[in-house]
Amino acid sequence: MHTARVIFSFTAILACSLISCASVTESKSSQSLQKPQPNLKADNSPDPAIILKEVISRQKSLQVCNFEFDPKAAQEWSKVYTGDQGKHLVQLLCFMAAYQGAFTFLQVDSNQPELKIEPLGLELAGFPDFDPKTKILSNAYKLTGAGSCVQETQYYWNNDQLTLISSEVKDQVPNGCQELGARSPSDDQLITTENVGVAKLGMTLGELQQILGDNATFEPAPLGVDAGTGIKVNQDGNVQYFLGFAEGDQLPSTNSQITMITVVNPNYRTKEGIGPGTPLKAAVAAYGKATIAYNLNNEAREYIKFAQGLSTNPGVLIRSNQGTLTDFAGIYPDPQSEFNQTQNYHNHAAIGSITINQ
C-alpha cells in the first residue's frame, strides 16, 4: 500500500453532474458571489433528533461507515442541518479516532411519508464544520497526529449534493507536507493522459472490477445529456471516478471498454500535484497561464486550458468549479454573450474535474 493512499483514505468528493455541473442563471448577478442562504426549517420538518435516530438505525442498509461504526458516539457527535424545501444535510460520525473523527455525509428528504435518505458518497477525517448561511462545508484533516501537514477542503451544498470547491495540502511546519510525501501522488492515485490510478483507457469494465475487488462498488450513473450512461466507482466510502463507454445510453457490460474517465476526487493528482480542487492560482504556477471559457450552446460548461500540462492534449478536458460560490469561476466582460473567454477569475476559482478520453 502506498503512503499517499493511506494519507488520503478518508477524503473525497462527491460529483455533481459530470457534464452539466453548473446551474447557470441568465441574470447579471452571475459574476458576483451568491447571497448567503438562510437556514430554513419547514413547518412539517421532523425534529433533527428524529432524523439522526433514523439515519443511525439505517446505517447498515445505507452501506455507510462500513469500516467501523460507533452508534453511541454517532448520537453524540453527529449533526443535522436543515436546508430549504424539507431537505437536510446529515454529518454522521462513523467513529472517533485518537485525534480526529471519521465522518460520512447523507441527505434526507422529509417531504415523503417516510424519510428518504441518500448517502452523498463522501467520507472525511477531521472535524468538518458546516455554515448553514453560506452552505459551505469546511474540513481540515491532519495527515499526522502532530499536524505538521493538513489537507484543507471545502464543499458547497446546493440543497441536493455536495460539490467540491477546493482542496489543498498545507504545511503547518516548514516542509511538513513534502517530508510526508503528501505533495506527490502514489501510482494508484496518479492522473495521466491514459489512466486515473489503476483505471486505464481501453481496459474493460470487468478487468477494472477484478483489480479493485470486493471493496469497490460499480453503479450505473448518467454522465450528461450527450455522454450516455456510465459507471460510478465507489471505494472506501467515497466516489473515486466515473467511467464512460462507447455504448452510449446502453448499460455497459463487463466486456465494455473504458473510453472516458472523469475524476472529481481530490486525492487523484498529476505528477505536478494538480487535480480536482486545486485552486487555479496553484495550477497556473505549475502549468502557466489559464484561459477559461464557456459556450451557452454547450450548456454553459466552463472549461480551463493551461499553457502547458495535461490540458494541451486534445483528449483531456478540465472543468472549473463553476456553480459553487458563483455561477462561473471566470470573470467575463459580458456573461450573457453566447461565447465567453477570459484569463481573469475569482479568488475561489479551482479545478472541478479532469476528464481523459480515448
C-alpha positions in Angstrom: 0.0 0.0 0.0 1.4 3.4 -1.0 1.9 6.1 1.6 -0.2 8.7 -0.2 -3.1 6.2 -0.3 -3.0 5.8 3.5 -2.8 9.6 3.9 -5.9 10.4 2.0 -8.0 7.3 2.6 -10.9 9.2 4.1 -11.1 12.3 1.9 -13.0 12.6 -1.4 -15.6 14.4 -3.3 -19.0 13.9 -4.4 -19.5 14.6 -8.1 -22.1 16.9 -9.4 -23.5 16.0 -12.9 -20.3 15.3 -14.8 -21.0 17.1 -18.0 -23.6 19.6 -16.7 -22.2 20.7 -13.4 -23.4 24.2 -13.0 -26.9 25.7 -12.6 -26.5 28.7 -14.7 -28.8 31.7 -14.5 -29.2 34.4 -17.1 -29.1 37.3 -14.7 -26.3 39.7 -14.5 -25.6 38.6 -10.9 -23.7 35.6 -12.3 -20.4 37.4 -11.7 -20.9 38.2 -8.0 -20.9 35.9 -5.0 -24.2 34.4 -4.2 -26.0 35.8 -1.2 -25.8 33.6 1.9 -28.8 31.3 2.1 -30.9 31.1 5.3 -31.2 28.0 7.3 -34.9 27.4 6.7 -36.9 24.9 8.6 -40.3 23.8 7.0 -43.2 23.7 9.5 -43.7 20.0 8.8 -40.0 19.0 9.0 -39.3 16.4 11.7 -37.0 17.3 14.6 -33.3 16.8 13.8 -33.0 14.3 16.7 -35.6 12.1 14.9 -33.8 12.4 11.6 -30.5 11.4 13.2 -32.0 8.5 15.0 -33.5 7.2 11.8 -30.1 7.6 9.9 -28.3 5.7 12.7 -30.9 2.9 12.6 -30.4 2.5 8.8 -26.6 2.6 8.9 -26.1 -0.9 7.6 -28.8 -0.8 4.9 -27.4 2.5 3.7 -24.0 0.9 3.5 -22.2 3.8 5.1 -19.4 3.7 7.8 -18.6 0.2 6.7 -15.1 0.2 8.1 -16.2 0.9 11.6 -19.3 2.4 13.3 -19.9 3.5 16.9 -23.7 4.2 17.3 -23.2 5.9 20.8 -20.5 8.2 19.5 -22.6 8.9 16.4 -25.5 10.0 18.6 -23.3 12.4 20.5 -21.1 13.9 17.7 -23.3 13.8 14.6 -25.1 16.9 13.3 -28.2 17.6 11.3 -28.5 20.8 9.2 -31.8 21.9 7.8 -31.9 23.4 4.4 -34.7 24.5 2.1 -37.8 22.6 0.9 -37.6 19.9 3.5 -34.0 18.9 2.7 -31.5 18.1 5.4 -27.7 17.5 5.4 -26.5 14.9 8.0 -22.9 14.8 9.2 -22.7 11.3 10.6 -19.8 10.3 12.8 -18.6 6.8 11.9 -16.1 6.6 14.7 -13.7 8.8 16.8 -10.0 8.1 16.3 -7.2 9.3 18.5 -7.1 12.9 17.4 -10.0 13.4 14.8 -13.2 11.8 13.7 -14.3 9.9 10.6 -17.5 11.3 9.2 -19.8 10.5 6.3 -22.5 12.7 4.8 -26.1 12.0 3.8 -29.0 13.9 2.5 -32.5 13.5 4.0 -35.7 14.5 2.2 -38.5 14.9 4.7 -41.2 15.6 2.1 -42.0 11.9 1.8 -44.3 10.0 4.2 -41.1 8.0 5.0 -37.8 9.8 5.3 -35.8 9.4 2.0 -32.1 9.1 3.0 -29.3 9.1 0.4 -25.6 8.8 1.0 -23.6 11.5 -0.7 -20.5 9.4 -1.4 -18.3 11.5 0.9 -16.2 10.5 3.9 -13.9 12.9 5.7 -11.5 12.5 8.5 -11.1 15.6 10.7 -13.7 17.8 12.3 -15.9 19.2 9.5 -17.7 22.4 10.0 -20.8 23.4 8.0 -22.0 27.0 7.8 -25.8 27.0 7.1 -25.7 30.6 5.9 -23.1 30.2 3.2 -23.8 26.4 2.7 -20.1 25.8 2.8 -18.7 22.6 4.4 -15.0 23.1 5.6 -12.6 20.5 6.8 -9.0 20.3 7.9 -7.6 16.8 8.0 -4.4 16.2 10.0 -2.2 13.8 8.0 -0.3 13.0 11.2 -1.2 13.3 14.8 1.3 16.1 15.2 -0.5 18.1 12.5 2.6 19.0 10.5 0.7 18.8 7.3 -3.1 19.2 6.8 -5.4 18.8 3.8 -8.0 21.6 3.8 -11.1 21.0 1.7 -14.3 23.0 1.1 -17.6 21.8 -0.4 -20.8 23.6 -1.4 -24.2 22.1 -0.6 -26.8 23.2 -3.1 -29.6 21.5 -1.2 -29.2 18.4 -3.3 -25.5 17.5 -3.4 -22.1 18.4 -2.1 -19.8 19.8 -4.7 -16.0 20.4 -4.2 -14.9 24.0 -4.1 -11.3 23.5 -3.3 -8.7 21.1 -1.8 -5.1 21.9 -0.8 -2.4 20.3 1.4 -0.8 22.9 3.6 2.4 22.9 5.7 1.9 23.6 9.4 5.7 23.4 9.9 8.3 24.1 7.2 8.3 21.3 4.6 5.8 19.4 6.7 3.9 18.1 3.6 6.9 17.5 1.5 8.6 15.3 4.1 5.4 13.2 4.3 5.3 12.8 0.5 1.9 14.4 0.5 2.5 16.7 -2.4 3.2 13.8 -4.9 0.5 11.2 -5.6 1.2 7.5 -5.4 0.9 5.4 -8.6 -2.7 4.3 -7.7 -3.8 8.0 -7.4 -1.9 9.4 -10.4 -3.7 11.2 -13.3 -2.1 10.9 -16.8 -3.5 11.2 -20.3 -4.0 7.4 -20.2 -5.2 6.5 -16.7 -6.6 7.6 -13.4 -4.9 5.4 -10.9 -5.5 1.8 -11.8 -8.3 2.7 -14.2 -6.9 2.8 -17.8 -8.5 3.8 -21.1 -9.1 0.7 -23.2 -9.4 -1.5 -20.2 -12.6 -3.5 -19.9 -15.0 -2.9 -17.0 -14.5 -6.5 -15.9 -10.7 -6.0 -15.8 -11.1 -3.0 -13.5 -13.6 -4.8 -11.3 -11.1 -7.6 -10.9 -8.3 -5.2 -9.9 -10.4 -3.2 -7.4 -12.0 -6.3 -5.9 -14.9 -6.5 -3.5 -14.0 -3.3 -1.7 -15.3 -1.3 -4.6 -18.9 -0.8 -5.9 -19.9 0.0 -9.5 -23.2 1.8 -10.0 -24.9 3.0 -13.3 -24.8 6.8 -13.5 -25.9 9.4 -16.1 -22.9 11.2 -17.5 -24.8 14.1 -19.1 -27.1 14.8 -22.0 -24.5 13.8 -24.6 -22.4 11.2 -22.9 -24.9 8.5 -22.2 -24.9 6.1 -19.2 -21.7 5.3 -17.4 -20.5 3.8 -14.2 -19.8 5.5 -10.9 -16.9 3.8 -8.9 -17.1 4.0 -5.1 -14.4 2.8 -2.7 -13.7 3.4 1.0 -16.9 5.3 1.3 -16.0 7.8 -1.5 -16.7 8.3 -5.1 -13.4 7.6 -7.0 -14.3 8.4 -10.6 -16.8 8.0 -13.4 -16.4 5.7 -16.4 -17.7 6.3 -19.9 -18.1 3.7 -22.6 -18.8 3.5 -26.4 -22.3 2.0 -25.8 -23.8 5.5 -25.0 -27.2 5.1 -23.3 -26.9 1.3 -23.3 -25.8 -0.1 -19.9 -22.2 -1.3 -20.2 -21.3 -4.9 -19.7 -18.1 -6.4 -18.1 -16.7 -6.6 -21.7 -17.3 -3.0 -22.4 -14.1 -1.0 -23.0 -13.5 2.2 -21.0 -13.3 5.2 -23.3 -13.6 8.0 -20.8 -12.7 8.6 -17.2 -13.8 11.6 -15.2 -12.3 12.2 -11.8 -13.7 14.6 -9.2 -11.9 13.1 -6.2 -9.2 15.5 -4.9 -6.9 12.6 -3.9 -6.1 11.9 -7.5 -3.5 14.3 -9.0 -1.0 14.7 -11.8 2.7 14.3 -11.2 2.9 18.0 -10.6 0.3 17.6 -7.7 -2.6 19.2 -9.6 -6.1 17.7 -9.5 -9.7 18.3 -8.7 -10.0 21.1 -6.1 -6.6 22.6 -6.9 -7.0 26.4 -6.7 -6.5 28.0 -10.1 -3.6 30.1 -8.8 -1.7 27.0 -7.8 -2.5 25.3 -11.1 -1.3 28.3 -13.0 2.0 28.2 -11.1 2.5 24.7 -12.4 1.1 24.9 -15.9 1.3 28.5 -16.9 -1.4 31.0 -17.9 -5.0 29.7 -17.8 -7.7 30.5 -20.3 -11.3 29.9 -19.1 -14.2 29.7 -21.5 -17.8 28.6 -21.9 -20.4 28.5 -24.7 -24.1 28.8 -24.0 -24.8 26.4 -26.8 -22.7 23.8 -24.9 -24.8 24.0 -21.7 -22.5 26.8 -20.5 -19.9 24.2 -19.3 -16.9 26.1 -18.2 -13.5 24.7 -19.4 -9.9 25.6 -18.5 -7.0 25.4 -20.8 -3.4 25.9 -19.5 -0.3 26.9 -21.5 1.3 23.6 -20.5 0.4 20.3 -19.0 -2.4 17.8 -19.5 -4.9 20.2 -21.0 -2.8 20.7 -24.1 -3.7 17.1 -25.0 -6.9 17.1 -27.1 -8.2 14.1 -25.2 -8.2 15.9 -21.9 -10.9 18.2 -20.6 -10.6 20.2 -17.4 -13.7 21.7 -15.9 -13.8 24.6 -13.4 -15.7 24.6 -10.0 -18.5 26.7 -11.6 -21.8 26.6 -9.8 -20.4 26.7 -6.3 -19.8 30.2 -4.9 -20.5 31.8 -8.3 -22.1 30.6 -11.5 -18.8 30.8 -13.2 -15.2 30.6 -12.0 -14.1 33.1 -14.6 -14.8 36.9 -14.7 -16.3 37.8 -18.0 -16.9 41.3 -19.5 -20.3 40.2 -20.9 -21.6 36.9 -19.3 -24.7 37.0 -21.5 -22.8 36.6 -24.7 -23.1 33.2 -26.4 -19.4 32.6 -26.2 -17.1 33.9 -23.4 -13.4 33.6 -22.8 -11.2 35.2 -20.1 -8.0 34.9 -18.2 -9.5 36.7 -15.2 -11.0 34.6 -12.5 -12.5 34.7 -8.9 -10.2 34.1 -5.9 -12.1 30.9 -5.2 -11.7 29.6 -8.8 -10.4 26.0 -8.9 -10.4 22.8 -11.0 -13.6 21.0 -10.6 -12.9 17.8 -12.6 -10.5 16.3 -15.1 -11.7 14.0 -17.9 -9.5 11.9 -20.1 -10.8 10.4 -23.4 -9.6 7.7 -25.6 
